[in-house]
Amino acid sequence: MQSPCVARCGLNDDDYCMGCYRHIDEIVGWGKASEARKAQICSKLEQRKTDMVKSENSAILSRAKWLEAEARIAEVDDSSV
């Protein structure tokens, strides 16, 4: 499944991208996610867009936030082994 990224990254205060409406953890984990997980994420995007339409970009996706999300995902992966 193709990524819903629209190359307009900007995270709100809750770490949701205001371009594609995915959470930073969903963005970072996309490459390793199963097709079922990707479909689950995509099924939520239209409602998130509706809910967030009045929000504005409050930050640019930063390397630090990316690394924090990678660490959280690695912890989950490690605990499931």
PDB file with one MODEL, atoms N, CA, C and O in Angstrom:
MODEL        1
ATOM      1  N   MET A   1       0.851  -1.178   0.000  1.00  0.00           N
ATOM      2  CA  MET A   1       0.000   0.000   0.000  1.00  0.00           C
ATOM      3  C   MET A   1       0.891   1.233   0.000  1.00  0.00           C
ATOM      4  O   MET A   1       1.874   1.300   0.738  1.00  0.00           O
ATOM      5  N   GLN A   2       0.546   2.191  -0.818  1.00  0.00           N
ATOM      6  CA  GLN A   2       1.322   3.416  -0.932  1.00  0.00           C
ATOM      7  C   GLN A   2       1.109   4.307   0.292  1.00  0.00           C
ATOM      8  O   GLN A   2       0.013   4.369   0.848  1.00  0.00           O
ATOM      9  N   SER A   3       2.155   4.980   0.693  1.00  0.00           N
ATOM     10  CA  SER A   3       2.082   5.904   1.815  1.00  0.00           C
ATOM     11  C   SER A   3       1.131   7.062   1.493  1.00  0.00           C
ATOM     12  O   SER A   3       1.110   7.552   0.364  1.00  0.00           O
ATOM     13  N   PRO A   4       0.352   7.496   2.475  1.00  0.00           N
ATOM     14  CA  PRO A   4      -0.526   8.649   2.267  1.00  0.00           C
ATOM     15  C   PRO A   4       0.192   9.993   2.395  1.00  0.00           C
ATOM     16  O   PRO A   4      -0.452  11.042   2.385  1.00  0.00           O
ATOM     17  N   CYS A   5       1.514   9.967   2.515  1.00  0.00           N
ATOM     18  CA  CYS A   5       2.290  11.199   2.644  1.00  0.00           C
ATOM     19  C   CYS A   5       2.033  12.120   1.454  1.00  0.00           C
ATOM     20  O   CYS A   5       2.008  11.681   0.305  1.00  0.00           O
ATOM     21  N   VAL A   6       1.843  13.400   1.752  1.00  0.00           N
ATOM     22  CA  VAL A   6       1.648  14.404   0.704  1.00  0.00           C
ATOM     23  C   VAL A   6       2.785  15.426   0.708  1.00  0.00           C
ATOM     24  O   VAL A   6       2.685  16.481   0.083  1.00  0.00           O
ATOM     25  N   ALA A   7       3.867  15.100   1.420  1.00  0.00           N
ATOM     26  CA  ALA A   7       5.068  15.939   1.486  1.00  0.00           C
ATOM     27  C   ALA A   7       4.779  17.357   1.965  1.00  0.00           C
ATOM     28  O   ALA A   7       5.366  18.321   1.474  1.00  0.00           O
ATOM     29  N   ARG A   8       3.874  17.472   2.924  1.00  0.00           N
ATOM     30  CA  ARG A   8       3.573  18.767   3.560  1.00  0.00           C
ATOM     31  C   ARG A   8       3.602  18.560   5.072  1.00  0.00           C
ATOM     32  O   ARG A   8       2.650  18.895   5.776  1.00  0.00           O
ATOM     33  N   CYS A   9       4.697  18.010   5.552  1.00  0.00           N
ATOM     34  CA  CYS A   9       4.808  17.625   6.955  1.00  0.00           C
ATOM     35  C   CYS A   9       4.805  18.832   7.882  1.00  0.00           C
ATOM     36  O   CYS A   9       5.506  19.819   7.656  1.00  0.00           O
ATOM     37  N   GLY A  10       4.019  18.729   8.901  1.00  0.00           N
ATOM     38  CA  GLY A  10       3.982  19.705   9.977  1.00  0.00           C
ATOM     39  C   GLY A  10       3.183  19.088  11.099  1.00  0.00           C
ATOM     40  O   GLY A  10       2.010  18.761  10.923  1.00  0.00           O
ATOM     41  N   LEU A  11       3.806  18.924  12.253  1.00  0.00           N
ATOM     42  CA  LEU A  11       3.134  18.266  13.362  1.00  0.00           C
ATOM     43  C   LEU A  11       2.394  19.265  14.229  1.00  0.00           C
ATOM     44  O   LEU A  11       2.888  20.357  14.509  1.00  0.00           O
ATOM     45  N   ASN A  12       1.192  18.870  14.651  1.00  0.00           N
ATOM     46  CA  ASN A  12       0.482  19.702  15.612  1.00  0.00           C
ATOM     47  C   ASN A  12       0.988  19.357  17.015  1.00  0.00           C
ATOM     48  O   ASN A  12       1.910  18.555  17.166  1.00  0.00           O
ATOM     49  N   ASP A  13       0.396  19.950  18.017  1.00  0.00           N
ATOM     50  CA  ASP A  13       0.868  19.734  19.385  1.00  0.00           C
ATOM     51  C   ASP A  13       0.684  18.296  19.863  1.00  0.00           C
ATOM     52  O   ASP A  13       1.323  17.879  20.828  1.00  0.00           O
ATOM     53  N   ASP A  14      -0.186  17.534  19.195  1.00  0.00           N
ATOM     54  CA  ASP A  14      -0.423  16.136  19.558  1.00  0.00           C
ATOM     55  C   ASP A  14       0.377  15.171  18.693  1.00  0.00           C
ATOM     56  O   ASP A  14       0.131  13.965  18.722  1.00  0.00           O
ATOM     57  N   ASP A  15       1.328  15.687  17.924  1.00  0.00           N
ATOM     58  CA  ASP A  15       2.218  14.898  17.063  1.00  0.00           C
ATOM     59  C   ASP A  15       1.500  14.232  15.889  1.00  0.00           C
ATOM     60  O   ASP A  15       1.896  13.157  15.438  1.00  0.00           O
ATOM     61  N   TYR A  16       0.442  14.879  15.399  1.00  0.00           N
ATOM     62  CA  TYR A  16      -0.214  14.431  14.165  1.00  0.00           C
ATOM     63  C   TYR A  16       0.233  15.338  13.030  1.00  0.00           C
ATOM     64  O   TYR A  16       0.274  16.560  13.177  1.00  0.00           O
ATOM     65  N   CYS A  17       0.567  14.729  11.895  1.00  0.00           N
ATOM     66  CA  CYS A  17       0.974  15.495  10.725  1.00  0.00           C
ATOM     67  C   CYS A  17      -0.256  16.173  10.129  1.00  0.00           C
ATOM     68  O   CYS A  17      -1.288  15.537   9.917  1.00  0.00           O
ATOM     69  N   MET A  18      -0.134  17.451   9.867  1.00  0.00           N
ATOM     70  CA  MET A  18      -1.251  18.202   9.305  1.00  0.00           C
ATOM     71  C   MET A  18      -1.303  18.088   7.779  1.00  0.00           C
ATOM     72  O   MET A  18      -2.163  18.691   7.138  1.00  0.00           O
ATOM     73  N   GLY A  19      -0.387  17.320   7.206  1.00  0.00           N
ATOM     74  CA  GLY A  19      -0.419  17.051   5.774  1.00  0.00           C
ATOM     75  C   GLY A  19      -1.159  15.756   5.471  1.00  0.00           C
ATOM     76  O   GLY A  19      -2.060  15.730   4.634  1.00  0.00           O
ATOM     77  N   CYS A  20      -0.771  14.674   6.161  1.00  0.00           N
ATOM     78  CA  CYS A  20      -1.374  13.355   5.884  1.00  0.00           C
ATOM     79  C   CYS A  20      -2.261  12.861   7.027  1.00  0.00           C
ATOM     80  O   CYS A  20      -2.971  11.868   6.868  1.00  0.00           O
ATOM     81  N   TYR A  21      -2.228  13.537   8.172  1.00  0.00           N
ATOM     82  CA  TYR A  21      -3.077  13.234   9.329  1.00  0.00           C
ATOM     83  C   TYR A  21      -2.699  11.941  10.040  1.00  0.00           C
ATOM     84  O   TYR A  21      -3.509  11.364  10.765  1.00  0.00           O
ATOM     85  N   ARG A  22      -1.450  11.483   9.829  1.00  0.00           N
ATOM     86  CA  ARG A  22      -0.967  10.338  10.587  1.00  0.00           C
ATOM     87  C   ARG A  22      -0.214  10.826  11.815  1.00  0.00           C
ATOM     88  O   ARG A  22       0.351  11.920  11.813  1.00  0.00           O
ATOM     89  N   HIS A  23      -0.207  10.010  12.865  1.00  0.00           N
ATOM     90  CA  HIS A  23       0.588  10.280  14.054  1.00  0.00           C
ATOM     91  C   HIS A  23       2.050   9.992  13.722  1.00  0.00           C
ATOM     92  O   HIS A  23       2.336   9.160  12.861  1.00  0.00           O
ATOM     93  N   ILE A  24       2.956  10.659  14.385  1.00  0.00           N
ATOM     94  CA  ILE A  24       4.386  10.474  14.123  1.00  0.00           C
ATOM     95  C   ILE A  24       4.779   9.002  14.224  1.00  0.00           C
ATOM     96  O   ILE A  24       5.605   8.533  13.441  1.00  0.00           O
ATOM     97  N   ASP A  25       4.200   8.263  15.182  1.00  0.00           N
ATOM     98  CA  ASP A  25       4.518   6.841  15.311  1.00  0.00           C
ATOM     99  C   ASP A  25       4.057   6.060  14.073  1.00  0.00           C
ATOM    100  O   ASP A  25       4.724   5.118  13.644  1.00  0.00           O
ATOM    101  N   GLU A  26       2.926   6.453  13.509  1.00  0.00           N
ATOM    102  CA  GLU A  26       2.429   5.794  12.299  1.00  0.00           C
ATOM    103  C   GLU A  26       3.318   6.111  11.102  1.00  0.00           C
ATOM    104  O   GLU A  26       3.539   5.260  10.240  1.00  0.00           O
ATOM    105  N   ILE A  27       3.823   7.328  11.055  1.00  0.00           N
ATOM    106  CA  ILE A  27       4.706   7.734   9.957  1.00  0.00           C
ATOM    107  C   ILE A  27       6.016   6.960  10.032  1.00  0.00           C
ATOM    108  O   ILE A  27       6.452   6.373   9.041  1.00  0.00           O
ATOM    109  N   VAL A  28       6.636   6.957  11.191  1.00  0.00           N
ATOM    110  CA  VAL A  28       7.930   6.294  11.368  1.00  0.00           C
ATOM    111  C   VAL A  28       7.793   4.781  11.165  1.00  0.00           C
ATOM    112  O   VAL A  28       8.687   4.153  10.599  1.00  0.00           O
ATOM    113  N   GLY A  29       6.699   4.200  11.615  1.00  0.00           N
ATOM    114  CA  GLY A  29       6.519   2.755  11.523  1.00  0.00           C
ATOM    115  C   GLY A  29       5.951   2.264  10.208  1.00  0.00           C
ATOM    116  O   GLY A  29       5.812   1.056  10.015  1.00  0.00           O
ATOM    117  N   TRP A  30       5.616   3.174   9.290  1.00  0.00           N
ATOM    118  CA  TRP A  30       4.951   2.799   8.043  1.00  0.00           C
ATOM    119  C   TRP A  30       5.716   1.733   7.255  1.00  0.00           C
ATOM    120  O   TRP A  30       5.113   0.780   6.761  1.00  0.00           O
ATOM    121  N   GLY A  31       7.006   1.881   7.135  1.00  0.00           N
ATOM    122  CA  GLY A  31       7.805   0.958   6.328  1.00  0.00           C
ATOM    123  C   GLY A  31       7.780  -0.473   6.831  1.00  0.00           C
ATOM    124  O   GLY A  31       7.895  -1.408   6.039  1.00  0.00           O
ATOM    125  N   LYS A  32       7.633  -0.659   8.129  1.00  0.00           N
ATOM    126  CA  LYS A  32       7.613  -1.998   8.717  1.00  0.00           C
ATOM    127  C   LYS A  32       6.198  -2.509   8.971  1.00  0.00           C
ATOM    128  O   LYS A  32       6.019  -3.667   9.348  1.00  0.00           O
ATOM    129  N   ALA A  33       5.207  -1.669   8.773  1.00  0.00           N
ATOM    130  CA  ALA A  33       3.826  -2.045   9.086  1.00  0.00           C
ATOM    131  C   ALA A  33       3.290  -3.075   8.088  1.00  0.00           C
ATOM    132  O   ALA A  33       3.633  -3.053   6.906  1.00  0.00           O
ATOM    133  N   SER A  34       2.454  -3.963   8.585  1.00  0.00           N
ATOM    134  CA  SER A  34       1.795  -4.934   7.712  1.00  0.00           C
ATOM    135  C   SER A  34       0.761  -4.207   6.851  1.00  0.00           C
ATOM    136  O   SER A  34       0.381  -3.072   7.140  1.00  0.00           O
ATOM    137  N   GLU A  35       0.320  -4.869   5.808  1.00  0.00           N
ATOM    138  CA  GLU A  35      -0.723  -4.277   4.954  1.00  0.00           C
ATOM    139  C   GLU A  35      -1.994  -4.033   5.760  1.00  0.00           C
ATOM    140  O   GLU A  35      -2.686  -3.037   5.549  1.00  0.00           O
ATOM    141  N   ALA A  36      -2.300  -4.940   6.680  1.00  0.00           N
ATOM    142  CA  ALA A  36      -3.494  -4.769   7.525  1.00  0.00           C
ATOM    143  C   ALA A  36      -3.360  -3.528   8.400  1.00  0.00           C
ATOM    144  O   ALA A  36      -4.317  -2.768   8.554  1.00  0.00           O
ATOM    145  N   ARG A  37      -2.184  -3.323   8.969  1.00  0.00           N
ATOM    146  CA  ARG A  37      -1.944  -2.147   9.817  1.00  0.00           C
ATOM    147  C   ARG A  37      -2.032  -0.871   8.986  1.00  0.00           C
ATOM    148  O   ARG A  37      -2.618   0.119   9.423  1.00  0.00           O
ATOM    149  N   LYS A  38      -1.450  -0.896   7.787  1.00  0.00           N
ATOM    150  CA  LYS A  38      -1.523   0.271   6.905  1.00  0.00           C
ATOM    151  C   LYS A  38      -2.976   0.601   6.565  1.00  0.00           C
ATOM    152  O   LYS A  38      -3.372   1.766   6.564  1.00  0.00           O
ATOM    153  N   ALA A  39      -3.758  -0.425   6.279  1.00  0.00           N
ATOM    154  CA  ALA A  39      -5.175  -0.211   5.965  1.00  0.00           C
ATOM    155  C   ALA A  39      -5.913   0.370   7.170  1.00  0.00           C
ATOM    156  O   ALA A  39      -6.781   1.230   7.023  1.00  0.00           O
ATOM    157  N   GLN A  40      -5.560  -0.108   8.354  1.00  0.00           N
ATOM    158  CA  GLN A  40      -6.175   0.402   9.587  1.00  0.00           C
ATOM    159  C   GLN A  40      -5.855   1.891   9.769  1.00  0.00           C
ATOM    160  O   GLN A  40      -6.732   2.688  10.102  1.00  0.00           O
ATOM    161  N   ILE A  41      -4.610   2.245   9.550  1.00  0.00           N
ATOM    162  CA  ILE A  41      -4.194   3.647   9.659  1.00  0.00           C
ATOM    163  C   ILE A  41      -4.953   4.494   8.645  1.00  0.00           C
ATOM    164  O   ILE A  41      -5.515   5.533   8.992  1.00  0.00           O
ATOM    165  N   CYS A  42      -4.967   4.049   7.394  1.00  0.00           N
ATOM    166  CA  CYS A  42      -5.623   4.818   6.329  1.00  0.00           C
ATOM    167  C   CYS A  42      -7.125   4.989   6.574  1.00  0.00           C
ATOM    168  O   CYS A  42      -7.716   5.997   6.185  1.00  0.00           O
ATOM    169  N   SER A  43      -7.729   3.999   7.218  1.00  0.00           N
ATOM    170  CA  SER A  43      -9.171   4.089   7.481  1.00  0.00           C
ATOM    171  C   SER A  43      -9.520   5.213   8.454  1.00  0.00           C
ATOM    172  O   SER A  43     -10.669   5.652   8.508  1.00  0.00           O
ATOM    173  N   LYS A  44      -8.549   5.674   9.209  1.00  0.00           N
ATOM    174  CA  LYS A  44      -8.778   6.725  10.207  1.00  0.00           C
ATOM    175  C   LYS A  44      -8.510   8.137   9.676  1.00  0.00           C
ATOM    176  O   LYS A  44      -8.891   9.121  10.311  1.00  0.00           O
ATOM    177  N   LEU A  45      -7.861   8.237   8.521  1.00  0.00           N
ATOM    178  CA  LEU A  45      -7.350   9.528   8.072  1.00  0.00           C
ATOM    179  C   LEU A  45      -8.430  10.535   7.701  1.00  0.00           C
ATOM    180  O   LEU A  45      -8.294  11.714   8.027  1.00  0.00           O
ATOM    181  N   GLU A  46      -9.474  10.119   7.045  1.00  0.00           N
ATOM    182  CA  GLU A  46     -10.516  11.060   6.627  1.00  0.00           C
ATOM    183  C   GLU A  46     -11.203  11.703   7.836  1.00  0.00           C
ATOM    184  O   GLU A  46     -11.479  12.903   7.833  1.00  0.00           O
ATOM    185  N   GLN A  47     -11.478  10.898   8.871  1.00  0.00           N
ATOM    186  CA  GLN A  47     -12.091  11.445  10.082  1.00  0.00           C
ATOM    187  C   GLN A  47     -11.129  12.384  10.802  1.00  0.00           C
ATOM    188  O   GLN A  47     -11.538  13.429  11.307  1.00  0.00           O
ATOM    189  N   ARG A  48      -9.868  12.015  10.846  1.00  0.00           N
ATOM    190  CA  ARG A  48      -8.879  12.901  11.469  1.00  0.00           C
ATOM    191  C   ARG A  48      -8.816  14.230  10.723  1.00  0.00           C
ATOM    192  O   ARG A  48      -8.747  15.295  11.337  1.00  0.00           O
ATOM    193  N   LYS A  49      -8.841  14.158   9.402  1.00  0.00           N
ATOM    194  CA  LYS A  49      -8.806  15.390   8.610  1.00  0.00           C
ATOM    195  C   LYS A  49      -9.985  16.282   8.968  1.00  0.00           C
ATOM    196  O   LYS A  49      -9.821  17.486   9.167  1.00  0.00           O
ATOM    197  N   THR A  50     -11.166  15.698   9.050  1.00  0.00           N
ATOM    198  CA  THR A  50     -12.365  16.445   9.423  1.00  0.00           C
ATOM    199  C   THR A  50     -12.200  17.061  10.800  1.00  0.00           C
ATOM    200  O   THR A  50     -12.536  18.226  11.013  1.00  0.00           O
ATOM    201  N   ASP A  51     -11.682  16.277  11.733  1.00  0.00           N
ATOM    202  CA  ASP A  51     -11.514  16.749  13.112  1.00  0.00           C
ATOM    203  C   ASP A  51     -10.458  17.843  13.238  1.00  0.00           C
ATOM    204  O   ASP A  51     -10.568  18.720  14.095  1.00  0.00           O
ATOM    205  N   MET A  52      -9.438  17.792  12.384  1.00  0.00           N
ATOM    206  CA  MET A  52      -8.308  18.710  12.520  1.00  0.00           C
ATOM    207  C   MET A  52      -8.330  19.872  11.539  1.00  0.00           C
ATOM    208  O   MET A  52      -7.421  20.702  11.549  1.00  0.00           O
ATOM    209  N   VAL A  53      -9.341  19.944  10.702  1.00  0.00           N
ATOM    210  CA  VAL A  53      -9.336  20.924   9.621  1.00  0.00           C
ATOM    211  C   VAL A  53      -9.159  22.363  10.125  1.00  0.00           C
ATOM    212  O   VAL A  53      -8.651  23.209   9.390  1.00  0.00           O
ATOM    213  N   LYS A  54      -9.562  22.643  11.338  1.00  0.00           N
ATOM    214  CA  LYS A  54      -9.433  24.001  11.867  1.00  0.00           C
ATOM    215  C   LYS A  54      -8.099  24.241  12.563  1.00  0.00           C
ATOM    216  O   LYS A  54      -7.799  25.360  12.980  1.00  0.00           O
ATOM    217  N   SER A  55      -7.294  23.176  12.686  1.00  0.00           N
ATOM    218  CA  SER A  55      -5.981  23.318  13.310  1.00  0.00           C
ATOM    219  C   SER A  55      -5.010  23.902  12.293  1.00  0.00           C
ATOM    220  O   SER A  55      -5.295  23.935  11.096  1.00  0.00           O
ATOM    221  N   GLU A  56      -3.885  24.351  12.770  1.00  0.00           N
ATOM    222  CA  GLU A  56      -2.853  24.852  11.864  1.00  0.00           C
ATOM    223  C   GLU A  56      -1.537  24.180  12.204  1.00  0.00           C
ATOM    224  O   GLU A  56      -1.329  23.719  13.326  1.00  0.00           O
ATOM    225  N   ASN A  57      -0.654  24.130  11.223  1.00  0.00           N
ATOM    226  CA  ASN A  57       0.666  23.544  11.472  1.00  0.00           C
ATOM    227  C   ASN A  57       1.356  24.336  12.569  1.00  0.00           C
ATOM    228  O   ASN A  57       1.501  25.555  12.485  1.00  0.00           O
ATOM    229  N   SER A  58       1.775  23.616  13.596  1.00  0.00           N
ATOM    230  CA  SER A  58       2.439  24.311  14.689  1.00  0.00           C
ATOM    231  C   SER A  58       3.919  23.982  14.765  1.00  0.00           C
ATOM    232  O   SER A  58       4.655  24.601  15.533  1.00  0.00           O
ATOM    233  N   ALA A  59       4.359  23.013  13.976  1.00  0.00           N
ATOM    234  CA  ALA A  59       5.778  22.633  14.002  1.00  0.00           C
ATOM    235  C   ALA A  59       6.109  21.875  12.732  1.00  0.00           C
ATOM    236  O   ALA A  59       5.234  21.318  12.069  1.00  0.00           O
ATOM    237  N   ILE A  60       7.372  21.867  12.416  1.00  0.00           N
ATOM    238  CA  ILE A  60       7.855  21.067  11.298  1.00  0.00           C
ATOM    239  C   ILE A  60       8.376  19.758  11.875  1.00  0.00           C
ATOM    240  O   ILE A  60       8.994  19.739  12.939  1.00  0.00           O
ATOM    241  N   LEU A  61       8.125  18.683  11.174  1.00  0.00           N
ATOM    242  CA  LEU A  61       8.600  17.388  11.619  1.00  0.00           C
ATOM    243  C   LEU A  61      10.099  17.473  11.856  1.00  0.00           C
ATOM    244  O   LEU A  61      10.871  17.691  10.922  1.00  0.00           O
ATOM    245  N   SER A  62      10.503  17.301  13.090  1.00  0.00           N
ATOM    246  CA  SER A  62      11.916  17.472  13.424  1.00  0.00           C
ATOM    247  C   SER A  62      12.609  16.121  13.565  1.00  0.00           C
ATOM    248  O   SER A  62      11.969  15.099  13.813  1.00  0.00           O
ATOM    249  N   ARG A  63      13.901  16.140  13.406  1.00  0.00           N
ATOM    250  CA  ARG A  63      14.705  14.931  13.562  1.00  0.00           C
ATOM    251  C   ARG A  63      14.546  14.385  14.979  1.00  0.00           C
ATOM    252  O   ARG A  63      14.483  13.170  15.166  1.00  0.00           O
ATOM    253  N   ALA A  64      14.482  15.257  15.972  1.00  0.00           N
ATOM    254  CA  ALA A  64      14.348  14.812  17.358  1.00  0.00           C
ATOM    255  C   ALA A  64      13.034  14.056  17.560  1.00  0.00           C
ATOM    256  O   ALA A  64      13.021  13.010  18.209  1.00  0.00           O
ATOM    257  N   LYS A  65      11.932  14.570  17.014  1.00  0.00           N
ATOM    258  CA  LYS A  65      10.650  13.880  17.148  1.00  0.00           C
ATOM    259  C   LYS A  65      10.681  12.544  16.420  1.00  0.00           C
ATOM    260  O   LYS A  65      10.116  11.559  16.894  1.00  0.00           O
ATOM    261  N   TRP A  66      11.338  12.512  15.277  1.00  0.00           N
ATOM    262  CA  TRP A  66      11.469  11.272  14.517  1.00  0.00           C
ATOM    263  C   TRP A  66      12.210  10.225  15.351  1.00  0.00           C
ATOM    264  O   TRP A  66      11.770   9.079  15.441  1.00  0.00           O
ATOM    265  N   LEU A  67      13.329  10.614  15.958  1.00  0.00           N
ATOM    266  CA  LEU A  67      14.120   9.683  16.759  1.00  0.00           C
ATOM    267  C   LEU A  67      13.358   9.207  17.991  1.00  0.00           C
ATOM    268  O   LEU A  67      13.470   8.043  18.374  1.00  0.00           O
ATOM    269  N   GLU A  68      12.584  10.094  18.616  1.00  0.00           N
ATOM    270  CA  GLU A  68      11.752   9.702  19.755  1.00  0.00           C
ATOM    271  C   GLU A  68      10.736   8.644  19.337  1.00  0.00           C
ATOM    272  O   GLU A  68      10.530   7.660  20.047  1.00  0.00           O
ATOM    273  N   ALA A  69      10.110   8.845  18.196  1.00  0.00           N
ATOM    274  CA  ALA A  69       9.123   7.888  17.699  1.00  0.00           C
ATOM    275  C   ALA A  69       9.784   6.558  17.357  1.00  0.00           C
ATOM    276  O   ALA A  69       9.228   5.501  17.658  1.00  0.00           O
ATOM    277  N   GLU A  70      10.955   6.590  16.736  1.00  0.00           N
ATOM    278  CA  GLU A  70      11.675   5.358  16.425  1.00  0.00           C
ATOM    279  C   GLU A  70      11.965   4.571  17.700  1.00  0.00           C
ATOM    280  O   GLU A  70      11.827   3.347  17.720  1.00  0.00           O
ATOM    281  N   ALA A  71      12.364   5.266  18.760  1.00  0.00           N
ATOM    282  CA  ALA A  71      12.677   4.606  20.029  1.00  0.00           C
ATOM    283  C   ALA A  71      11.425   3.963  20.625  1.00  0.00           C
ATOM    284  O   ALA A  71      11.488   2.845  21.137  1.00  0.00           O
ATOM    285  N   ARG A  72      10.285   4.664  20.561  1.00  0.00           N
ATOM    286  CA  ARG A  72       9.035   4.095  21.077  1.00  0.00           C
ATOM    287  C   ARG A  72       8.646   2.836  20.307  1.00  0.00           C
ATOM    288  O   ARG A  72       8.237   1.837  20.899  1.00  0.00           O
ATOM    289  N   ILE A  73       8.775   2.893  18.992  1.00  0.00           N
ATOM    290  CA  ILE A  73       8.409   1.744  18.161  1.00  0.00           C
ATOM    291  C   ILE A  73       9.354   0.582  18.414  1.00  0.00           C
ATOM    292  O   ILE A  73       8.917  -0.568  18.452  1.00  0.00           O
ATOM    293  N   ALA A  74      10.639   0.860  18.589  1.00  0.00           N
ATOM    294  CA  ALA A  74      11.614  -0.190  18.876  1.00  0.00           C
ATOM    295  C   ALA A  74      11.299  -0.870  20.200  1.00  0.00           C
ATOM    296  O   ALA A  74      11.439  -2.088  20.318  1.00  0.00           O
ATOM    297  N   GLU A  75      10.878  -0.104  21.192  1.00  0.00           N
ATOM    298  CA  GLU A  75      10.510  -0.676  22.479  1.00  0.00           C
ATOM    299  C   GLU A  75       9.337  -1.643  22.323  1.00  0.00           C
ATOM    300  O   GLU A  75       9.344  -2.725  22.910  1.00  0.00           O
ATOM    301  N   VAL A  76       8.339  -1.261  21.543  1.00  0.00           N
ATOM    302  CA  VAL A  76       7.186  -2.119  21.308  1.00  0.00           C
ATOM    303  C   VAL A  76       7.618  -3.384  20.561  1.00  0.00           C
ATOM    304  O   VAL A  76       7.198  -4.487  20.912  1.00  0.00           O
ATOM    305  N   ASP A  77       8.453  -3.224  19.536  1.00  0.00           N
ATOM    306  CA  ASP A  77       8.950  -4.363  18.777  1.00  0.00           C
ATOM    307  C   ASP A  77       9.749  -5.317  19.669  1.00  0.00           C
ATOM    308  O   ASP A  77       9.595  -6.534  19.577  1.00  0.00           O
ATOM    309  N   ASP A  78      10.598  -4.761  20.528  1.00  0.00           N
ATOM    310  CA  ASP A  78      11.425  -5.571  21.415  1.00  0.00           C
ATOM    311  C   ASP A  78      10.591  -6.320  22.449  1.00  0.00           C
ATOM    312  O   ASP A  78      10.928  -7.447  22.811  1.00  0.00           O
ATOM    313  N   SER A  79       9.517  -5.716  22.926  1.00  0.00           N
ATOM    314  CA  SER A  79       8.693  -6.360  23.945  1.00  0.00           C
ATOM    315  C   SER A  79       7.810  -7.457  23.366  1.00  0.00           C
ATOM    316  O   SER A  79       7.314  -8.307  24.106  1.00  0.00           O
ATOM    317  N   SER A  80       7.608  -7.447  22.054  1.00  0.00           N
ATOM    318  CA  SER A  80       6.760  -8.475  21.441  1.00  0.00           C
ATOM    319  C   SER A  80       7.548  -9.709  21.020  1.00  0.00           C
ATOM    320  O   SER A  80       6.974 -10.685  20.537  1.00  0.00           O
ATOM    321  N   VAL A  81       8.875  -9.660  21.206  1.00  0.00           N
ATOM    322  CA  VAL A  81       9.723 -10.794  20.799  1.00  0.00           C
ATOM    323  C   VAL A  81       9.842 -11.766  21.928  1.00  0.00           C
ATOM    324  O   VAL A  81      10.512 -12.790  21.793  1.00  0.00           O
TER     325      VAL A  81
ENDMDL
END
